[in-house]
Amino acid sequence: MNKKESSLIYQMISFLLRYPESHIISTFSELENEIEALETDDIKSKLKSFIIESSHLPFDDLVNHYINLFDFGRLTNLYVTYLKLGEQRERGLELLKLKKFYEAAGFDLTDEELPDYLPLMLEFCANVSIEKSNELLKQHLKELEFIRQKLRENKSQYAYLFDVLFLNMENNGCVFELENELEVTSRVKGAKV
């Protein structure tokens, strides 16, 4: 896999993990053409499965599913440091470190999203070297895998996007070992999926 394709995959995941507005849904057929041109069969298959399952849901059901998972689901939200640190002061320090990491790589942030918002992280990964993207994602590997497991438990089509993320990381030479039972200590009170 080449850098261009890897970047495209990160961009697709980032785009599909955003709040499902009608303009996102309307691009599914265009995305299917882009997906078909990808080299890796596993990635193509999982992206297609996500689009098929999402397309078969009524729009309001898709939106509600997204909100329940990523807005109300404390164990599946897309702010990757939140799972480990909750609203504690340490999270602010972690967010500052992330911001400095982006800036050191020449990536300008806006104030629209926190730096640990996964779609933003993936946009960063799409625009930097493979080594730099691997460095960032490896820092949050346990949290990403924990979210993926929770999405699988919920039988959510969004788990496909996390599968694609891990496949892309692996294809980029990101070496990681995950324990069967992940120990992500959640400091989030009353956490629910």
Secondary structure, 3 states (H helix, E strand, C coil): CCHHHHHHHHHHHHHHCCCCCHHHHCCHHHHHHHHHCCCCHHHHHHHHHHHHHHHHCCHHHHHHHHHHHHHCCCCCCCEHHHHHHCCCHHHHHHHHHHHHHHHHCCCCCCCCCCCCEHHHHHHHHHCCCHHHHHHHHHHCHHHHHHHHHHHHHCCCCHHHHHHHHHHHHHHCCCCCCCCCCCCCCCCCCCCCC
